[in-house]
Amino acid sequence: MNASARASAPAVLLPLLAAFACAAGSAAGTADGAGESDRELRLSLSTGEVPPTAASPVVLELTGTNDGQAALILDFPDGQRYDFEVISEDGVVVWHWAEGRFFAQVLGRETLEPGASLHWTGRIEAGLPAGVYRVLATLTTVEPHTIEARLTVLPRS
């Protein structure tokens, strides 16, 4: 998902949320995806409980939870359901989950019952150099929902 597609998301979505400034991070936010007060999609992004070290695998998890009282219908423009981008302090995308992947060009739909959650995971096997990064996780619905967290990768000890 490119930056211009994210920028066109409707104003109904909450702004990107920054995670607390610790080595491993998480973020959470609520988006009213259906335009009705009883239909709330809460996204959370975890970068792990323990900060990764340079060149060790990094695991990212996006969770979507229906906090509303009614089922949520999530419509997707193709076979892709989520995406992750890791951005360095100087604004360079250093890892993009969807890069080089192909997705079925077919509309998709998933139903999220009240209280239910869906989980999507991205894993950077080669790890990252030591530093501080922004992580963007996007639920790639027809009207994408994006959340942001901070990730600090520690030097090897």
C-alpha positions as CSV (number, residue, x, y, z in Angstrom):
1,M,0.0,0.0,0.0
2,N,1.6,3.3,-1.0
3,A,1.4,6.5,1.0
4,S,-1.1,8.1,-1.4
5,A,-3.5,5.3,-0.9
6,R,-3.2,5.6,2.9
7,A,-3.7,9.3,2.7
8,S,-7.0,8.9,0.9
9,A,-8.5,6.9,3.8
10,P,-11.8,8.5,5.0
11,A,-11.8,11.0,7.8
12,V,-13.9,8.5,9.9
13,L,-10.6,6.7,10.7
14,L,-8.7,7.7,13.7
15,P,-5.3,9.3,13.1
16,L,-2.2,7.2,13.4
17,L,-1.4,6.4,17.0
18,A,2.2,6.5,18.3
19,A,3.2,3.7,20.6
20,F,4.9,4.4,23.9
21,A,8.6,5.1,23.6
22,C,10.1,1.9,24.9
23,A,12.2,-0.6,23.1
24,A,9.4,-3.0,22.2
25,G,6.1,-1.4,21.4
26,S,2.5,-1.6,20.8
27,A,-0.3,0.7,19.8
28,A,-4.1,0.5,19.8
29,G,-6.8,2.5,18.3
30,T,-10.5,2.4,17.5
31,A,-12.0,3.0,14.1
32,D,-15.6,3.3,13.3
33,G,-15.5,1.2,10.1
34,A,-19.2,1.1,9.4
35,G,-20.3,4.6,10.3
36,E,-22.6,3.4,13.1
37,S,-21.7,3.8,16.8
38,D,-22.3,0.1,17.5
39,R,-19.8,-1.1,14.9
40,E,-16.3,-0.5,16.2
41,L,-13.1,-2.1,14.9
42,R,-10.2,-1.8,17.3
43,L,-6.7,-2.4,15.8
44,S,-3.6,-3.1,17.8
45,L,0.0,-3.6,16.7
46,S,2.6,-5.4,18.7
47,T,6.3,-5.4,18.0
48,G,7.0,-7.9,20.7
49,E,7.4,-7.9,24.5
50,V,11.2,-8.1,24.4
51,P,13.2,-5.7,22.2
52,P,14.9,-7.5,19.3
53,T,18.6,-7.2,18.9
54,A,20.4,-6.4,15.6
55,A,20.1,-9.2,13.0
56,S,17.7,-11.3,15.1
57,P,14.2,-12.0,13.8
58,V,11.5,-9.4,14.3
59,V,7.9,-10.4,14.7
60,L,5.1,-7.9,14.1
61,E,1.4,-8.7,14.9
62,L,-1.6,-6.8,13.8
63,T,-4.9,-7.6,15.6
64,G,-8.4,-6.5,14.6
65,T,-11.1,-6.8,17.3
66,N,-14.8,-6.1,17.0
67,D,-15.6,-4.1,20.1
68,G,-19.2,-3.4,18.9
69,Q,-22.5,-5.2,19.5
70,A,-23.0,-6.3,15.9
71,A,-21.0,-8.3,13.3
72,L,-18.6,-6.3,11.2
73,I,-18.2,-7.0,7.5
74,L,-14.7,-6.4,6.2
75,D,-14.5,-6.0,2.5
76,F,-11.2,-6.4,0.7
77,P,-10.4,-5.3,-2.9
78,D,-8.2,-8.4,-3.5
79,G,-6.6,-11.4,-1.7
80,Q,-4.4,-9.2,0.5
81,R,-5.7,-8.8,4.1
82,Y,-2.9,-6.8,5.8
83,D,0.5,-5.1,5.2
84,F,3.4,-4.0,7.3
85,E,6.1,-1.3,6.6
86,V,9.1,-0.6,8.6
87,I,10.5,2.9,8.2
88,S,13.9,4.1,9.4
89,E,14.5,7.4,11.3
90,D,15.4,9.1,8.0
91,G,12.1,8.1,6.4
92,V,13.3,5.2,4.2
93,V,11.2,2.1,4.0
94,V,13.6,-0.7,5.0
95,W,11.1,-3.6,5.0
96,H,7.7,-3.9,3.3
97,W,5.8,-7.2,3.9
98,A,3.9,-7.1,0.6
99,E,6.9,-6.3,-1.6
100,G,7.4,-9.1,-4.1
101,R,4.2,-10.9,-3.1
102,F,1.3,-11.5,-5.5
103,F,-2.4,-11.5,-4.4
104,A,-5.4,-13.0,-6.0
105,Q,-7.3,-10.3,-7.9
106,V,-10.7,-11.2,-6.4
107,L,-12.9,-9.3,-4.0
108,G,-12.9,-10.7,-0.5
109,R,-15.1,-10.5,2.6
110,E,-14.6,-11.5,6.2
111,T,-17.1,-11.3,9.0
112,L,-15.9,-10.4,12.4
113,E,-18.5,-11.3,15.1
114,P,-18.9,-9.1,18.3
115,G,-15.9,-9.7,20.6
116,A,-14.0,-11.7,18.0
117,S,-10.5,-10.9,16.8
118,L,-8.4,-11.7,13.7
119,H,-4.6,-11.8,13.8
120,W,-2.0,-11.2,11.1
121,T,1.7,-11.7,11.5
122,G,4.8,-10.4,9.7
123,R,8.3,-11.8,10.4
124,I,11.5,-10.2,9.4
125,E,13.8,-13.2,9.4
126,A,17.1,-11.4,8.8
127,G,16.3,-8.8,11.4
128,L,17.2,-5.1,11.2
129,P,20.2,-3.0,12.1
130,A,20.2,-1.4,15.5
131,G,18.1,1.8,15.6
132,V,14.6,3.2,16.0
133,Y,11.9,2.6,13.5
134,R,8.3,3.4,12.7
135,V,6.1,0.4,12.0
136,L,2.9,0.9,10.0
137,A,0.4,-1.9,9.9
138,T,-2.5,-1.7,7.6
139,L,-5.7,-3.7,7.4
140,T,-6.1,-3.5,3.6
141,T,-9.9,-3.3,3.5
142,V,-11.6,-1.2,0.7
143,E,-11.2,1.7,3.1
144,P,-7.8,0.9,4.7
145,H,-7.2,1.1,8.4
146,T,-3.6,1.9,9.5
147,I,-2.0,2.0,12.9
148,E,1.6,2.9,13.9
149,A,4.0,1.8,16.5
150,R,7.6,2.5,17.4
151,L,10.2,-0.3,17.3
152,T,13.7,0.0,18.8
153,V,16.2,-2.6,17.8
154,L,19.1,-2.9,20.2
155,P,22.7,-3.5,19.3
156,R,24.1,-7.0,19.6
157,S,25.5,-7.6,23.0
